[in-house]
Amino acid sequence: MSHLHAGAPASVADPLSAHPLFGPLGRFGQRVRLADRDHPWVLDTAVVAVAFVLLCVPDLVRGGGAGPFHGDGDGPHEHRIVFTHLPLPAVLALQIGLVLPLLWRRRRPAASFAAIMAVFVLQWSLGAALRADAALFVALYSLALHGSLRKLAWACGATAGALVLVAVELSSGVSLGDALFFLFSAATAAVALGIAVRIRRAQLAGLRERAARLEIERDQRSRLAAATERTKVAREMHDIIGHNLSVIVTLADGGAYAAQASPERGREALLLIGETSRQALGELRRMLGVLRDQGEQGAEFTPQPGIADIDGLCARTRAAGPRIVYTAAGELEHLDRGVQLMAYRIVQEALTNTLRHAGPDTRAHVSVSAESGRLRIRVRDDGPPGDAAPPTRPGTEGHGLAGMRERAALYGGTVTAGPGPGAGWTVEAVLDLTPDPTGGPT
């Protein structure tokens, strides 16, 4: 009898479990299997005890095995089969030899069958008949269920030979054909039942394995989705906080220097810092609001920034010092909101790098154009003013360039960054606007 795995998913249900008769039987069988898993010898001992009571005790009470068998005929004793009457100790020894090996019918089914077969042949060679002979069919069933199929073939051959011997012994009372039909039908039923139960258990084990595999795959998909969402949130946080903090730091530094010479300029810088901080806080609230519980249906958040907001982005960055020229071309207002957010974040990150590396006194040119199914974004700065050495901006520094490339890759685009004319730096992104037949971005 196979054992249930402790970690098997409970979702694999038997179709017969809903039947009013098979349902309780199935639950009882499940409890028996669970108990058998913890104490496997208990069930085997119970089977041997029941077999001894039902098959052995009646022969012991009769005092020497089965009595004479009367076959069909004209008279009451026309066809009489007389079996050998054995002493009670011999009967008990044969019964033990037939029943006791059933203790190992699941762990060593071939050895159990061989032992019972040997005692069975010895008994019939002596001309004795015992009710405990039914143990041979139980052993054959157990071998078909638990044993090797190759050994089952040999066992079936040995059983056929032994049953022929029994049929010959019974031929004086019944016809040889009838005896062979009855005995071979019983053996075939035992083998067929064992194979059927074996196939059913293999199918259930396959269903449990498949359910466990699907559960693992579902957990993996959930973890991948969570990791993707964390990456997305981290990218948004980097773009929002990185840009606005760069602007705030630049304004604070400028306001500190201007506070003594020109208090009005210092006050203007503080106002710009407050406005930039509020704008960053609003974006963070909008983004984090997406992660809140879906039960907060009444919450309203500002829409995602798009290409139309790039002008305001340039104006806020321009307040920190850089002179920024922004140009737009093509039908940009009809682009997908995802593409517009992508373009906005790329420009935002590029201006952050400009402010961080080129300083507040540089000049930057921002252009966004849509043509021939592609959206082209270019941000070019002139580098530090005067004779200042151009700062190094390696592509591996920070996560800004990697984030821009990840965003562009979602739309089949590319991002290139490198030194421009003179001491400047150029960031250029190209996004594919061709519709994807699958319904997502190309």
Helices and strands as residue ranges (DSSP letters): G 15-18, H 22-38, H 40-51, I 52-56, H 57-62, E 69-70, E 80-81, H 88-99, G 100-104, H 109-125, G 131-134, H 135-146, H 149-170, H 176-261, H 263-289, G 307-309, H 310-319, E 323-329, H 337-357, E 363-371, E 374-381, H 400-409, E 414-419, E 425-432
